[in-house]
């Protein structure tokens, strides 16, 4: 059966990301990628942000955690696109910026074009992410492959210290799957049917995603070791 245009688009996107990861990790580094992030996780926290309407579990959350090197002023940030209604961590990336001003303009400014952000405490950021991931795990959905790297920047955050209950799921206590441009809806809905039955979830078709403009922002793996 011929592939649909949407299937071909997803395959091109996946191939591009795989090639980018292979080329980046083939370089000889003074430090490994995760070692750089672990050191950055010990830097002072610059801030954490999430979309203002995050308490609505049917809204996608963009959780941003940024840390700044006290010596150079360089900023390393992790961003998680979180679906607390169904899929958990749908997307994630890490990026670095020469200054805090550059970070605020290029990354926070980009996100604020489509969503209003508020600043939150580190523990709450970790709790929001954990709630979404734990909910998705019930249905067999794992976090995006790049989530582990972004999560390193949470450092010693304690999500269990947050007393506020963080809502998950859609209406009627059922998961709500809102399809994205790089999803495989047929596969995801088949998984949901196996877990909760054909009437155990809601489905909405949608496109777009505020992380798309930042696919190329990565930790520069030929950087000098982070101090």
Secondary structure, DSSP 8 states (H G I E B T S, - for coil): ----HHHHHHHHHHHHHHHHHHHHHTS--SS-HHHHHHHHTTSEEEEEEEETTTTSTTS-EEEEEEEE-TTT--EEEEEEEEETTTTEEEEEEEEEESSHHHHIIIIIHHHHTTS-EEEE-HHHHHHHHHHHHHHHHTTT----TTHHHHHHTTTT--GGG--S----S-GGG-EEEEE-TT--HHHHHHHHHHHH-TTSEEEEE----TTGGGTT----TTS----
